[in-house]
Amino acid sequence: MSTQVAIVTGAGRGLGRAVARSLARRKVAVVLAGRTPGQLKEARSAVLDEGGTALDVPTDVSDAASVQALFDTCLGEYGRLDVLVNNAGVAAQVSLADMTEDDWDRIFDINARGMFLCSRAAGRHFADAGRGRAVNVASVFGLLGRPGYSAYGASKGAVINFTRAVAAEWARFGAQMNAVAPGYFATDINAELREDEAAVAKVLRRIPARRMGRPEELADLVTYLSLDAPDFLTGQTIAIDGGESSV
């Protein structure tokens, strides 16, 4: 088949689901990976509503065997892989003094180890194919310091530097890796925060655009990097944050 194929991790809800729908609108077959089967089925229905093609594969990106099964399923079903979107991630606000080893490990297992395992599997395929693109979802917190987010910020800083190093490796065989660093986006993940007017006002004061992003704005950027960006663009992190990291 000639249709391009993308794996999107963390695709069950929020930004991941928005990315999957955006890719589907471009006639990309999307393999939806995530830990919650019910959310993945809802995401698959959303992709089908766009007239797209999707396969939902429950996956723990921190587990090597689960990641291998994801890629085996993708290649077995479609026979190719063109795009990887490393979107799976978790966050927690906890001070360093109160942080446990389990807190730290949980964040790095998903945000960094999961990206590594998926990128390694994709990179082996891309090397054989002589092409391929990966987009990693970092965060503005990987560019800025925020109290209570030392583990999360460190994990997203790791995403940014991982992107630079792997892009340099992959360039030798014609594949690209870039990252996006989103700021605050209005999704179900921060629905509780958005119900608190004082908390929202505090957040918006830090954002020159004075609003949160819309999920489709990030999805469109990820789709551009996945399908339309020039091959010469690689190893870069693009902040999409309403100007928050600029001030």
N, CA and C of each residue as an Amber inpcrd file, in Angstrom:
protein
   741
   0.8370000  -1.1910000   0.0000000   0.0000000   0.0000000   0.0000000
   0.8790000   1.2510000   0.0000000   0.3590000   2.3350000  -0.5880000
   1.1430000   3.5600000  -0.7220000   0.8140000   4.5820000   0.3530000
  -0.3010000   4.3880000   1.0790000  -0.6800000   5.3170000   2.1310000
   0.3970000   5.3590000   3.2030000   0.7340000   6.5650000   3.6680000
   1.7110000   6.6780000   4.7490000   1.1110000   6.1760000   6.0550000
   1.9880000   5.7100000   6.9430000   1.5650000   5.1150000   8.2030000
   2.2980000   5.8130000   9.3450000   1.5500000   6.1520000  10.4030000
   2.1310000   6.8200000  11.5660000   1.7500000   6.0990000  12.8400000
   2.6940000   5.9780000  13.7540000   2.4160000   5.5570000  15.1280000
   2.3660000   6.8110000  15.9890000   1.2990000   6.9500000  16.7640000
   1.1580000   8.0750000  17.6910000   0.9970000   7.4940000  19.0910000
   1.9300000   7.7790000  19.9830000   1.8100000   7.3040000  21.3590000
   1.0460000   8.3310000  22.1880000   0.4610000   7.8510000  23.2690000
  -0.3820000   8.7410000  24.0750000  -1.5450000   9.2700000  23.2760000
  -2.0990000   8.4130000  22.4030000  -3.1030000   8.8590000  21.4330000
  -4.5270000   8.7830000  21.9490000  -4.7130000   8.3040000  23.1700000
  -6.0600000   8.0900000  23.6540000  -6.8530000   9.3430000  23.9460000
  -6.1670000  10.4340000  24.2320000  -6.9020000  11.6490000  24.5920000
  -6.0360000  12.8710000  24.3240000  -6.5960000  14.0250000  24.5650000
  -5.8700000  15.2840000  24.5400000  -5.1190000  15.5570000  23.2560000
  -3.8760000  15.9960000  23.4160000  -3.0740000  16.3920000  22.2660000
  -2.7860000  15.2090000  21.3450000  -2.5830000  14.0250000  21.9180000
  -2.3180000  12.8580000  21.0830000  -3.4770000  12.5330000  20.1670000
  -4.6800000  12.5970000  20.7080000  -5.8600000  12.3380000  19.8730000
  -6.0050000  13.4050000  18.7900000  -5.7150000  14.6520000  19.1360000
  -5.7980000  15.7280000  18.1440000  -4.7950000  15.5090000  17.0260000
  -3.5810000  15.0510000  17.3700000  -2.5690000  14.7670000  16.3480000
  -3.0340000  13.6350000  15.4480000  -3.5780000  12.5800000  16.0330000
  -4.0570000  11.4500000  15.2440000  -5.1270000  11.8850000  14.2580000
  -6.0410000  12.7120000  14.7020000  -7.1140000  13.1800000  13.8110000
  -6.5500000  14.0480000  12.6920000  -5.5760000  14.8900000  13.0270000
  -4.9730000  15.7520000  12.0050000  -4.2710000  14.9240000  10.9410000
  -3.5200000  13.9000000  11.3610000  -2.8490000  13.0310000  10.4010000
  -3.8690000  12.2760000   9.5500000  -4.9520000  11.8430000  10.1780000
  -5.9850000  11.1070000   9.4380000  -6.6100000  11.9690000   8.3480000
  -6.7580000  13.2470000   8.6330000  -7.3130000  14.1490000   7.6080000
  -6.4090000  14.2450000   6.3950000  -5.1240000  13.9320000   6.5900000
  -4.1720000  13.9160000   5.4790000  -4.0290000  12.5140000   4.8780000
  -4.9720000  11.6410000   5.2020000  -5.0260000  10.2750000   4.6430000
  -3.8680000   9.4040000   5.1170000  -3.3500000   9.6870000   6.3110000
  -2.3330000   8.8440000   6.9240000  -3.0380000   7.7750000   7.7530000
  -2.6390000   6.5230000   7.6020000  -3.1430000   5.4570000   8.4660000
  -2.4550000   5.5900000   9.8230000  -3.2350000   5.6360000  10.8810000
  -2.7020000   5.9520000  12.2070000  -2.8080000   4.7430000  13.1300000
  -1.6900000   4.3910000  13.7420000  -1.6690000   3.3590000  14.7750000
  -1.6810000   4.0770000  16.1220000  -2.7390000   3.8790000  16.8700000
  -2.9700000   4.5870000  18.1190000  -2.4420000   3.7560000  19.2800000
  -1.4830000   4.2850000  20.0180000  -0.8860000   3.5720000  21.1400000
  -1.1760000   4.3250000  22.4340000  -1.4920000   3.5780000  23.4670000
  -1.7550000   4.1750000  24.7620000  -2.0540000   3.0970000  25.7840000
  -2.1760000   3.4910000  27.0380000  -2.3430000   2.5010000  28.1150000
  -3.7970000   2.1640000  28.4070000  -4.7480000   2.9710000  27.9290000
  -6.1530000   2.7910000  28.3010000  -6.9650000   2.3600000  27.0920000
  -7.3540000   1.0850000  27.0140000  -8.0580000   0.5860000  25.8300000
  -9.3210000   1.3680000  25.4930000 -10.0900000   1.7420000  26.5040000
 -11.3290000   2.4680000  26.2370000 -11.0780000   3.8010000  25.5480000
 -10.0570000   4.5190000  25.9960000  -9.7260000   5.8030000  25.3720000
  -9.2240000   5.5990000  23.9480000  -8.4640000   4.5380000  23.7240000
  -7.9670000   4.2660000  22.3740000  -9.1190000   3.9710000  21.4150000
 -10.1160000   3.2370000  21.8810000 -11.2620000   2.9400000  21.0230000
 -12.0210000   4.2200000  20.6800000 -12.1400000   5.1260000  21.6440000
 -12.7830000   6.4170000  21.3780000 -11.9670000   7.2170000  20.3680000
 -10.6380000   7.1750000  20.5100000  -9.7730000   7.8880000  19.5610000
  -9.8960000   7.2860000  18.1700000  -9.9770000   5.9680000  18.0940000
 -10.1370000   5.3100000  16.7940000 -11.4460000   5.7400000  16.1330000
 -12.5010000   5.8250000  16.9300000 -13.7810000   6.2840000  16.3880000
 -13.6680000   7.7120000  15.8550000 -12.9150000   8.5450000  16.5670000
 -12.7250000   9.9310000  16.1280000 -11.9720000   9.9780000  14.8030000
 -10.9710000   9.1030000  14.6450000 -10.2280000   9.0470000  13.3890000
 -11.1270000   8.5560000  12.2550000 -11.9290000   7.5390000  12.5380000
 -12.8400000   7.0260000  11.5190000 -13.8520000   8.0900000  11.1080000
 -14.2540000   8.9270000  12.0600000 -15.1610000  10.0240000  11.7540000
 -14.5490000  11.0190000  10.7820000 -13.2060000  11.0840000  10.7660000
 -12.5110000  11.9650000   9.8290000 -12.3570000  11.2870000   8.4580000
 -12.8810000  10.0730000   8.3290000 -12.7120000   9.3310000   7.0900000
 -11.3700000   8.6400000   7.0000000 -10.6840000   8.5210000   8.1490000
  -9.3440000   7.9500000   8.1610000  -9.3290000   6.4760000   8.4830000
  -8.1200000   5.9450000   8.5840000  -7.8830000   4.5450000   8.9050000
  -7.0720000   4.4870000  10.1920000  -7.4760000   3.6340000  11.1200000
  -6.7780000   3.5850000  12.4020000  -6.7910000   2.1880000  12.9750000
  -5.7680000   1.9240000  13.7680000  -5.6140000   0.6690000  14.4930000
  -5.2650000   1.0350000  15.9200000  -6.0060000   0.5220000  16.8910000
  -5.7060000   0.8310000  18.2890000  -4.9540000  -0.3320000  18.9170000
  -3.8160000  -0.0130000  19.5270000  -2.9320000  -1.0260000  20.1040000
  -2.5690000  -0.6160000  21.5380000  -3.2120000  -1.1920000  22.5540000
  -2.8350000  -0.8770000  23.9380000  -1.3500000  -1.1340000  24.1610000
  -0.6640000  -0.1350000  24.7010000   0.7990000  -0.1930000  24.7940000
   1.2770000   0.5230000  26.0480000   2.2400000  -0.0910000  26.7200000
   2.9910000   0.5740000  27.7860000   4.3430000   0.9490000  27.1980000
   4.5430000   2.2210000  26.9000000   5.7640000   2.6220000  26.1980000
   7.0150000   2.4500000  27.0490000   6.8570000   2.2580000  28.3550000
   8.0360000   2.0650000  29.2140000   8.5020000   0.6160000  29.2350000
   7.7330000  -0.2790000  28.5950000   8.0410000  -1.7010000  28.5840000
   8.5300000  -2.1160000  27.2040000   9.7430000  -2.6500000  27.1230000
  10.3570000  -2.9600000  25.8370000   9.5550000  -3.9790000  25.0440000
   9.0310000  -5.0010000  25.7040000   8.2650000  -6.0210000  25.0000000
   6.9700000  -5.4500000  24.4420000   6.3280000  -4.5660000  25.2040000
   5.0900000  -3.9400000  24.7450000   5.3470000  -3.0450000  23.5400000
   6.4530000  -2.3090000  23.5690000   6.8100000  -1.4550000  22.4310000
   7.1130000  -2.3040000  21.1990000   7.8400000  -3.3940000  21.3800000
   8.1330000  -4.2650000  20.2370000   6.8530000  -4.8330000  19.6430000
   5.9050000  -5.2030000  20.4890000   4.6250000  -5.7130000  20.0010000
   3.8790000  -4.6440000  19.2120000   3.9690000  -3.3940000  19.6560000
   3.3440000  -2.2840000  18.9290000   3.8970000  -2.1730000  17.5220000
   5.2150000  -2.1920000  17.4010000   5.8320000  -2.0340000  16.0880000
   5.6060000  -3.2710000  15.2170000   5.6250000  -4.4480000  15.8210000
   5.3370000  -5.6630000  15.0650000   3.9160000  -5.6320000  14.5100000
   2.9770000  -5.1490000  15.3230000   1.5880000  -5.0550000  14.8850000
   1.4490000  -4.0680000  13.7350000   2.0980000  -2.9160000  13.8740000
   2.0470000  -1.8920000  12.8180000   2.5890000  -2.4460000  11.5010000
   3.7660000  -3.0310000  11.5480000   4.3980000  -3.5170000  10.3230000
   3.6690000  -4.7410000   9.7710000   3.1090000  -5.5510000  10.6620000
   2.3510000  -6.6910000  10.1980000   1.0680000  -6.2980000   9.4960000
   0.4360000  -5.2340000   9.9830000  -0.8280000  -4.7790000   9.4030000
  -0.6230000  -3.9690000   8.1360000   0.3600000  -3.0620000   8.1540000
   0.5080000  -2.1070000   7.0560000   1.7580000  -2.3270000   6.2020000
   2.7270000  -3.0380000   6.7460000   3.9350000  -3.3060000   5.9730000
   4.8940000  -2.1520000   5.8580000   4.6540000  -1.0830000   6.5830000
   5.5430000   0.0740000   6.5130000   5.3140000   0.9730000   7.7260000
   6.2570000   1.8780000   7.9640000   6.1360000   2.9160000   8.9740000
   6.8550000   4.1410000   8.4480000   6.1490000   5.2640000   8.4170000
   6.7130000   6.5030000   7.8940000   6.9360000   7.5590000   8.9640000
   6.1050000   7.5300000   9.9980000   6.1240000   8.6050000  10.9980000
   5.9490000   8.0160000  12.3940000   6.7220000   8.5320000  13.3410000
   6.5350000   8.2400000  14.7600000   6.3080000   9.5500000  15.4870000
   5.2470000   9.6210000  16.2570000   5.0000000  10.7720000  17.1190000
   5.0810000  10.2980000  18.5620000   6.1520000  10.7070000  19.2490000
   6.3520000  10.3590000  20.6600000   5.6230000  11.3810000  21.5190000
   4.3580000  11.1090000  21.7930000   3.5470000  12.0480000  22.5500000
   3.2660000  11.5810000  23.9760000   3.3950000  10.2880000  24.2510000
   3.0650000   9.7780000  25.5830000   3.8720000  10.5040000  26.6520000
   3.1980000  10.9260000  27.6990000   3.8960000  11.6450000  28.7570000
   3.0420000  11.7790000  29.9970000   3.7000000  11.9620000  31.1210000
   3.0150000  12.1950000  32.3870000   3.6870000  13.3760000  33.0760000
   2.9190000  14.0340000  33.9370000   3.4480000  15.1740000  34.6950000
   2.9620000  15.0790000  36.1290000   3.7260000  15.6550000  37.0270000
   3.3250000  15.7340000  38.4280000   3.9930000  16.9510000  39.0430000
   3.2420000  17.6590000  39.8620000   3.8030000  18.8150000  40.5660000
   4.1090000  18.4030000  41.9980000   5.3870000  18.3220000  42.3020000
   5.8170000  17.9380000  43.6490000   7.1810000  18.5580000  43.9060000
   7.3660000  19.0950000  45.0880000   8.6450000  19.7160000  45.4150000
   9.7370000  18.6620000  45.5000000  10.9700000  19.0900000  45.2720000
  12.0840000  18.1510000  45.3090000  12.1960000  17.4980000  46.6800000
  11.9690000  18.2600000  47.7430000  12.0960000  17.7200000  49.0950000
  11.0820000  16.6100000  49.3630000   9.9270000  16.6930000  48.7370000
   8.8620000  15.7160000  48.9660000   8.8360000  14.6060000  47.9210000
   9.6620000  14.7240000  46.8930000   9.6200000  13.7640000  45.7990000
  10.2070000  12.4150000  46.2210000   9.5230000  11.3460000  45.8460000
  10.0430000  10.0030000  46.1050000  10.7780000   9.4910000  44.8680000
  11.5390000   8.4320000  45.0640000  12.1990000   7.8070000  43.9150000
  11.1680000   7.3060000  42.9090000  10.0370000   6.8170000  43.4080000
   8.9830000   6.3300000  42.5070000   8.3940000   7.4650000  41.6800000
   8.2510000   8.6570000  42.2890000   7.7640000   9.8240000  41.5440000
   8.6910000  10.1130000  40.3640000   9.9820000  10.1690000  40.6780000
  10.9840000  10.4790000  39.6490000  10.9980000   9.4050000  38.5610000
  11.0260000   8.1510000  38.9780000  11.1250000   7.0560000  38.0110000
   9.8990000   6.9780000  37.1170000   8.7330000   7.2160000  37.6760000
   7.5020000   7.1430000  36.8760000   7.5440000   8.1590000  35.7450000
   7.9750000   9.3770000  36.0380000   8.0240000  10.4220000  35.0230000
   9.0590000  10.0980000  33.9540000  10.2250000   9.6580000  34.3820000
  11.2730000   9.3540000  33.3940000  10.9790000   8.0690000  32.6220000
  10.2980000   7.1120000  33.2510000   9.9580000   5.8810000  32.5400000
   9.0890000   6.1630000  31.3210000   8.1250000   7.0450000  31.4650000
   7.2240000   7.3610000  30.3520000   7.8430000   8.4090000  29.4280000
   8.2750000   9.5160000  29.9860000   8.6920000  10.6520000  29.1650000
  10.0200000  10.4500000  28.4520000  10.9450000   9.7550000  29.0740000
  12.2710000   9.5710000  28.4720000  12.4960000   8.1370000  27.9920000
  12.3110000   7.1520000  28.8820000  12.5160000   5.7630000  28.4680000
  11.5530000   5.3650000  27.3500000  10.2900000   5.7720000  27.4740000
   9.3190000   5.4340000  26.4400000   9.6940000   6.0130000  25.0910000
  10.1600000   7.2510000  25.0880000  10.6240000   7.8770000  23.8450000
  11.8120000   7.1230000  23.2680000  12.7450000   6.7310000  24.1310000
  13.9150000   5.9740000  23.6930000  13.5060000   4.6500000  23.0520000
  12.6550000   3.8820000  23.7240000  12.2760000   2.5730000  23.1980000
  11.5590000   2.6870000  21.8530000  10.6370000   3.6280000  21.7580000
   9.8990000   3.7920000  20.5000000  10.8040000   4.3200000  19.3940000
  11.6730000   5.2430000  19.7150000  12.5680000   5.8090000  18.7010000
  13.5700000   4.7760000  18.2220000  14.0460000   3.9360000  19.1320000
  14.9820000   2.8820000  18.7310000  14.3210000   1.9290000  17.7430000
  13.0980000   1.5260000  18.0530000  12.3860000   0.6130000  17.1620000
  12.1020000   1.2680000  15.8060000  11.6750000   2.5260000  15.8320000
  11.3960000   3.2280000  14.5710000  12.6830000   3.4490000  13.7880000
  13.7550000   3.8270000  14.4860000  15.0110000   4.1310000  13.8130000
  15.5880000   2.9400000  13.0810000  15.4450000   1.7650000  13.6480000
  15.9280000   0.5600000  12.9610000  15.1820000   0.3650000  11.6480000
  13.8840000   0.6050000  11.6650000  13.0990000   0.4850000  10.4300000
  13.4370000   1.5990000   9.4470000  13.5620000   2.8280000   9.9650000
  13.8860000   3.9610000   9.0850000  15.2450000   3.7570000   8.4060000
  16.2000000   3.2070000   9.1400000  17.5260000   2.9820000   8.5600000
  17.4450000   2.0250000   7.3820000  16.6420000   0.9830000   7.5240000
  16.4780000   0.0340000   6.4230000  15.7550000   0.6710000   5.2400000
  14.7710000   1.5280000   5.5500000  13.9710000   2.1480000   4.4940000
  14.6690000   3.3460000   3.8510000  15.6450000   3.9480000   4.5640000
  16.3150000   5.1330000   4.0510000  15.4740000   6.3900000   4.1270000
  14.5020000   6.3860000   5.0170000  13.6170000   7.5460000   5.1760000
  12.8200000   7.3580000   6.4660000  12.1300000   8.4090000   6.8850000
  11.2770000   8.3450000   8.0620000  11.3670000   9.6360000   8.8640000
  10.3330000   9.8960000   9.6380000  10.2960000  11.1120000  10.4490000
   9.7450000  10.8100000  11.8310000  10.3340000  11.4290000  12.8270000
   9.8320000  11.3370000  14.1930000   9.6530000  12.7420000  14.7440000
   8.5820000  12.9240000  15.4970000   8.3240000  14.1860000  16.1850000
   8.1170000  13.8620000  17.6560000   8.9250000  14.4710000  18.5010000
   8.8450000  14.2550000  19.9480000   8.1330000  15.4280000  20.6000000
   7.2150000  15.1290000  21.4940000   6.5060000  16.1930000  22.2070000
   7.2460000  16.4680000  23.5090000   7.9580000  17.5840000  23.5360000
   8.6610000  18.0390000  24.7340000   7.7070000  18.9400000  25.5240000
   8.1700000  20.0340000  26.0190000   7.3260000  20.9650000  26.7680000
   8.0860000  22.2630000  26.9610000   7.3350000  23.3460000  27.1020000
   7.9750000  24.6100000  27.4580000   8.6940000  24.4820000  28.8000000
   8.2490000  23.5240000  29.6400000   8.9130000  23.3210000  30.9240000
  10.2820000  22.6780000  30.7510000  10.5760000  22.1620000  29.5600000
  11.9220000  21.6940000  29.2640000  12.8550000  22.8250000  28.8890000
  12.2830000  24.0100000  28.6790000  13.0530000  25.2050000  28.3390000
  13.1280000  26.1830000  29.5000000  12.1570000  26.1040000  30.4010000
  12.0500000  27.0320000  31.5220000  12.0450000  26.2750000  32.8400000
  12.4060000  26.9360000  33.9110000  12.3060000  26.3350000  35.2360000
  10.9920000  26.7130000  35.8970000  10.3300000  25.7370000  36.5100000
   9.0810000  25.9960000  37.2220000   9.1140000  25.2460000  38.5470000
   8.8620000  25.9360000  39.6630000   8.8690000  25.2700000  40.9690000
   7.8930000  24.0950000  40.9900000   8.3500000  22.9850000  41.5360000
   7.4880000  21.8230000  41.6460000   7.5350000  20.8970000  40.4520000
   8.2580000  21.2910000  39.4130000   8.2990000  20.4890000  38.1930000
   9.7390000  20.1030000  37.8330000  10.5600000  19.8400000  38.8320000
  11.9560000  19.5150000  38.5380000  12.0640000  18.2140000  37.7490000
  11.3260000  17.1860000  38.1370000  11.4010000  15.9010000  37.4260000
  10.8030000  16.0370000  36.0240000   9.6450000  16.6460000  35.9350000
   8.9990000  16.8050000  34.6340000   9.8470000  17.6550000  33.7020000
  10.3430000  18.7850000  34.2100000  11.1840000  19.6580000  33.3920000
  12.4590000  18.9700000  32.9570000  13.0630000  18.1920000  33.8640000
  14.2820000  17.4670000  33.5080000  14.0020000  16.4250000  32.4320000
  12.8700000  15.7460000  32.5400000  12.5280000  14.7320000  31.5340000
  12.2840000  15.3710000  30.1760000  11.6830000  16.5420000  30.1550000
  11.4170000  17.1990000  28.8770000  12.6770000  17.8640000  28.3160000
  13.5920000  18.2780000  29.2130000  14.8960000  18.7110000  28.7330000
  15.6360000  17.5570000  28.0770000  15.4570000  16.3510000  28.6340000
  16.0570000  15.1580000  28.0310000  15.4820000  14.9140000  26.6400000
  14.1870000  15.1420000  26.4740000  13.5650000  14.9830000  25.1530000
  14.2450000  15.8950000  24.1330000  14.4970000  17.1250000  24.5240000
  15.0760000  18.1080000  23.6080000  16.4860000  17.7050000  23.1910000
  17.2990000  17.2910000  24.1330000  18.6710000  16.9240000  23.7790000
  18.7460000  15.5630000  23.0870000  17.8570000  14.6640000  23.4390000
  17.7460000  13.3950000  22.7160000  17.4340000  13.6750000  21.2450000
  16.5270000  14.6120000  21.0040000  16.1480000  14.9670000  19.6400000
  17.3520000  15.4480000  18.8450000  18.1750000  16.2840000  19.4400000
  19.3520000  16.8060000  18.7470000  20.3160000  15.6730000  18.3810000
  20.6030000  14.8140000  19.3490000  21.5920000  13.7570000  19.1270000
  21.1170000  12.7370000  18.1050000  19.8660000  12.2990000  18.2380000
  19.3560000  11.2800000  17.3250000  19.2040000  11.8390000  15.9150000
  18.8140000  13.0930000  15.8020000  18.6990000  13.7000000  14.4730000
  20.0380000  13.6500000  13.7450000  21.1290000  13.8840000  14.4750000
  22.4510000  13.8390000  13.8570000  22.7950000  12.4180000  13.3980000
  22.3710000  11.4170000  14.1610000  22.6050000  10.0260000  13.7600000
  21.7610000   9.6620000  12.5380000  20.4880000   9.9890000  12.5940000
  19.5690000   9.5870000  11.5350000  19.8250000  10.2890000  10.2040000
  20.4060000  11.4730000  10.2500000  20.6550000  12.2190000   9.0120000
  21.5170000  11.4150000   8.0400000  22.3150000  10.5250000   8.5660000
  23.2050000   9.7160000   7.7110000  22.4290000   8.7840000   6.8020000
  21.2250000   8.3950000   7.2040000  20.4460000   7.5010000   6.3440000
  19.1210000   8.1030000   5.8900000  18.9840000   9.4230000   6.0060000
  17.8630000  10.1060000   5.3790000  16.6040000  10.2560000   6.1940000
  16.6830000  10.0580000   7.5160000  15.5120000  10.2540000   8.3730000
  15.6860000  11.5110000   9.2140000  14.5610000  12.0470000   9.6670000
  14.5800000  13.2890000  10.4400000  13.8950000  13.0960000  11.7900000
  14.3650000  13.8360000  12.7780000  13.7130000  13.9030000  14.0860000
  13.6930000  15.3480000  14.5470000  12.5150000  15.8190000  14.9080000
  12.3450000  17.1510000  15.4750000  11.4520000  17.0530000  16.7060000
  11.3360000  18.1510000  17.4220000  10.4990000  18.1850000  18.6220000
   9.6620000  19.4450000  18.6380000   8.5650000  19.3730000  19.3560000
   7.7540000  20.5530000  19.6330000   7.7110000  20.7220000  21.1470000
   7.6600000  21.9610000  21.5860000   7.6160000  22.2560000  23.0190000
   6.3630000  23.0650000  23.3160000   5.2570000  22.3920000  23.5710000
   4.0150000  23.1170000  23.8300000   3.9980000  23.7740000  25.2010000
   3.3080000  24.8960000  25.2440000   3.0000000  25.5300000  26.5110000
   1.6640000  25.0180000  27.0070000   0.8490000  25.9090000  27.5360000
  -0.4600000  25.5060000  28.0600000  -1.4580000  25.3720000  26.9170000
  -2.0760000  24.1860000  26.8250000  -3.1260000  23.9290000  25.8520000
  -4.3870000  23.4940000  26.5840000  -5.5100000  23.9040000  26.0830000
  -6.7960000  23.5720000  26.7030000  -7.1770000  22.1440000  26.3370000
  -6.9350000  21.2010000  27.2470000  -7.2950000  19.8030000  27.0450000
  -7.9510000  19.2750000  28.3170000  -8.4000000  18.0160000  28.2520000
  -9.0300000  17.4240000  29.4180000  -8.0570000  17.2890000  30.5840000
  -6.7580000  17.2660000  30.2950000  -5.7630000  17.0930000  31.3440000
  -5.7750000  18.2700000  32.3260000  -6.0250000  19.4850000  31.8200000
  -6.0460000  20.6540000  32.7060000  -7.4490000  21.2230000  32.8650000
  -8.4610000  20.3950000  32.6860000  -9.8430000  20.8620000  32.7970000
 -10.1350000  21.4220000  34.1950000  -9.6120000  20.7520000  35.2280000
  -9.8480000  21.2130000  36.5950000  -9.2160000  22.5780000  36.8200000
  -7.9970000  22.7740000  36.3260000  -7.3400000  24.0710000  36.4620000
  -8.1590000  25.1600000  35.7780000  -8.6970000  24.8580000  34.6040000
  -9.4140000  25.8750000  33.8310000 -10.7420000  26.2650000  34.4650000
 -11.1910000  25.4660000  35.4290000 -12.4020000  25.8230000  36.1660000
 -12.1200000  26.8120000  37.2930000 -10.8530000  27.0180000  37.6070000
 -10.4430000  27.9320000  38.6760000 -10.0000000  29.2450000  38.0290000
 -10.8390000  30.2580000  38.0970000 -10.5640000  31.5240000  37.4100000
  -9.2700000  32.1670000  37.8820000  -8.9970000  32.1030000  39.1710000
  -7.7750000  32.7070000  39.6980000  -6.5460000  31.9770000  39.1730000
  -6.6150000  30.6500000  39.1330000  -5.4830000  29.8660000  38.6370000
  -5.2420000  30.1210000  37.1550000  -6.3250000  30.2120000  36.3910000
  -6.1950000  30.4850000  34.9560000  -5.5930000  31.8670000  34.7370000
  -6.0410000  32.8470000  35.4970000  -5.5200000  34.2070000  35.3540000
  -4.0240000  34.2520000  35.6430000  -3.5850000  33.4820000  36.6420000
  -2.1620000  33.4240000  36.9720000  -1.3570000  32.8280000  35.8220000
  -1.8780000  31.7790000  35.2120000  -1.2040000  31.1560000  34.0770000
  -1.1420000  32.1170000  32.8960000  -2.2500000  32.7580000  32.5950000
  -2.3130000  33.6060000  31.4080000  -1.4250000  34.8420000  31.5240000
  -1.1580000  35.2820000  32.7490000  -0.2660000  36.4340000  32.9250000
   1.1410000  36.1330000  32.4350000   1.5270000  34.8570000  32.3940000
   2.8590000  34.4780000  31.9350000   2.9170000  34.2860000  30.4150000
   1.7660000  34.3330000  29.7550000   1.7020000  34.0340000  28.3240000
   1.4010000  35.3270000  27.5610000   2.3350000  35.8190000  26.7540000
   2.0830000  37.0630000  26.0210000   0.8110000  37.0300000  25.1800000
   0.4470000  35.8780000  24.6360000  -0.7660000  35.7860000  23.8240000
  -2.0330000  35.8620000  24.6700000  -1.8840000  35.7510000  25.9800000
  -2.9860000  35.8570000  26.9380000  -4.0970000  34.8320000  26.6870000
  -3.7200000  33.6570000  26.2530000  -4.6870000  32.5670000  26.1050000
  -3.9330000  31.2450000  26.0940000  -4.6670000  30.1680000  26.2840000
  -4.1030000  28.8420000  26.0950000  -4.2130000  28.4470000  24.6240000
  -3.3890000  27.4990000  24.2320000  -3.4340000  27.0260000  22.8610000
  -4.6180000  26.1010000  22.6240000  -4.9880000  25.9750000  21.3730000
  -6.0180000  25.0140000  20.9710000  -5.3330000  23.7430000  20.4830000
  -5.8100000  22.5770000  20.8630000  -5.1460000  21.3330000  20.4760000
  -4.8590000  21.2310000  18.9870000  -5.7560000  21.7380000  18.1640000
  -5.5370000  21.6350000  16.7180000  -4.3420000  22.4750000  16.2550000
  -3.9680000  23.4930000  17.0230000  -2.8020000  24.2880000  16.6440000
  -1.5220000  23.4600000  16.7830000  -1.4210000  22.7140000  17.8620000
  -0.2740000  21.8240000  18.0120000  -0.3330000  20.6900000  16.9960000
  -1.5180000  20.1390000  16.8020000  -1.6700000  19.0190000  15.8710000
  -1.2490000  19.4150000  14.4670000  -1.5950000  20.6090000  14.0590000
  -1.2140000  21.0720000  12.7130000   0.2970000  21.1950000  12.5840000
   0.9650000  21.6590000  13.6500000   2.4220000  21.7820000  13.6140000
   3.0770000  20.4060000  13.5460000   2.5940000  19.4670000  14.3500000
   3.1480000  18.1110000  14.3200000   2.9350000  17.4790000  12.9470000
   1.7680000  17.6990000  12.3650000   1.4870000  17.1580000  11.0320000
   2.4190000  17.7610000   9.9940000   2.6800000  19.0490000  10.0950000
   3.6180000  19.6930000   9.1720000   5.0030000  19.0590000   9.2850000
   5.4900000  18.9010000  10.5000000   6.8160000  18.3030000  10.6890000
   6.8380000  16.8490000  10.2240000   5.7220000  16.1660000  10.3410000
   5.6370000  14.7570000   9.9630000   5.5780000  14.5490000   8.4560000
   4.9530000  15.4920000   7.7430000   4.6510000  15.2510000   6.3270000
   5.2240000  16.2800000   5.3650000   5.2840000  17.5330000   5.7700000
   5.5430000  18.6130000   4.8080000   6.8580000  19.3440000   4.9860000
   7.4500000  19.2620000   6.1560000   8.6760000  20.0250000   6.4070000
   9.7980000  19.5370000   5.4950000  10.7060000  20.4280000   5.1130000
  11.8210000  19.9980000   4.2620000  12.7180000  19.0070000   4.9900000
  13.3300000  18.1080000   4.2450000  14.2270000  17.1170000   4.8430000
  15.4020000  17.7670000   5.5580000  15.7530000  18.9910000   5.1650000
  16.9100000  19.6840000   5.7480000  16.6160000  20.2040000   7.1570000
  15.3360000  20.1530000   7.5590000  14.9470000  20.5640000   8.9070000
  14.9980000  19.3410000   9.8220000  15.9570000  19.3100000  10.7170000
  16.0810000  18.1860000  11.6360000  16.8440000  18.6050000  12.8840000
  16.5490000  17.9650000  13.9810000  17.2290000  18.2450000  15.2420000
  16.7360000  19.4880000  15.9670000  15.6110000  20.0460000  15.5200000
  15.1400000  21.3060000  16.0770000  13.9780000  21.1060000  17.0490000
  13.8490000  22.0280000  17.9870000  12.7120000  22.0650000  18.9000000
  11.9740000  23.3770000  18.6880000  10.7160000  23.2770000  18.3410000
   9.8990000  24.4530000  18.0660000   8.9440000  24.6740000  19.2320000
   9.0960000  25.8000000  19.9120000   8.1920000  26.1490000  21.0130000
   6.8890000  26.6810000  20.4320000   5.7900000  26.1370000  20.8960000
   4.4640000  26.6230000  20.5040000   3.7270000  26.9190000  21.8140000
   3.9000000  28.1300000  22.2890000   3.5350000  28.4500000  23.6740000
   2.9720000  29.8570000  23.8530000   2.5590000  30.4880000  22.7620000
   2.0070000  31.8440000  22.8880000   3.0360000  32.8650000  23.3150000
   4.3170000  32.5320000  23.1770000   5.3920000  33.4540000  23.5260000
   5.9070000  33.2990000  24.9470000   5.4330000  32.2900000  25.6950000
   5.8070000  32.1520000  27.0980000   7.3130000  31.9990000  27.2830000
   7.9500000  31.2350000  26.4130000   9.3940000  31.0050000  26.5680000
  10.2400000  32.1460000  26.0180000   9.5910000  33.1710000  25.4820000
  10.3180000  34.2900000  24.8900000  10.5090000  35.4500000  25.8600000
   9.8520000  35.3860000  27.0130000   9.8970000  36.5180000  27.9510000
  10.4080000  36.0580000  29.3140000
